[in-house]
Amino acid sequence: MKKILCATDGSDYSKYAAERTKSFLKIWPEAKVIVLYVTAKENYAYDLVPDAVERYEENVANQIKEEVENQLFAA
């Protein structure tokens, strides 16, 4: 296997998917993991301030990245 797609939205189902991905990596350690995260668009009171929305979405992306990395690569 060359690539593994791990989709996440922070739900219990996606945590299970991360665990499955982790088990696949044990079998195919050379595989490249692609993480797809999905979040619902929130209606912000400050939607007219794009920089604030971008910062918020960047923070969410970093939190998801950290969570997935911890799930997949923690000992």
GIFEN-V664967 format. One record per pair of residues at least 12 apart in sequence whose ideal C-beta (glycine too) atoms are under 7 Angstrom apart, sorted by the first residue. I is the first residue (numbers start at 1). J is the second residue. Records with the same first field share a line. If there is no record, write none. Layout:
# GIFEN-V664967
I=J / J
This chain:
# GIFEN-V664967
1=24 / 28 / 31
2=31 / 32
3=31 / 32 / 34
4=21 / 24 / 31 / 33
5=34 / 36
6=18 / 21 / 33 / 35 / 68
7=36
8=35 / 37 / 64 / 68
9=37 / 38 / 39
10=64
15=71
18=68 / 71 / 72
21=33 / 72
22=71 / 72
25=72
33=72
35=68
37=64
39=60
